[in-house]
Amino acid sequence: MIVVWRRGGQKFSFYRPSTDFVLGVRGGGKSSLLEHQAQNYLKRGQGVLDLYSSRDGENLAWLRSPWANIDDRTPDYEKRILLIHGDNTSVSAPHDTKNISKVNLRDLEEYDLLISSSPLYASPGDEFLQVNKLTDLLYKRLHWKRIVYLIVREASNLYYCARSTA
């Protein structure tokens, strides 16, 4: 593993896998930076999995972005979107939806933007347990045709949920 401290002006590569760990104070723009990075991956034909965001569902904002535009006037931006939800919830949306237990590795290749958001689960504990199944699935991905950029906006919540469900 190579650890690099990036500062202004240093370039990112959107054509090879990498792990970016973003730290900062509340309101400091961490999610905005992650979304900017994700958009650069999308522009290059890569995928994005926005997996674990704040409880208010901030990652559902993708559905108001040009990337989710289902209008025929801007086909260059339109991406295939999958909303991932808990097994105990149902979602009605103009985009494809799927229970998290039915998500498979092929979905990572078929969809450009996969969104799993807290409001789509029965409870925070339910989300934690079910998202763990999805991360286990990601570990099984031994090869791929394209990069899937994984966003975990609230990693600290994963830690706190793990402690409360133990």
ABEGO torsion letter per residue (X at the ends): XBBBBBBBGBBBBAABBBBBBBBEBBGAGAAAAAAAAAAAAAAAGBBBBBABBBAAGAAAAAAABAAABABAABAAABBBBBBBBBAABBBBBABBBBBAAABBAAAAAABABBBBBAAABABAAAAAAAAAAAAAAAAABABBABBBBBBBABAAAAAAAAAAAX
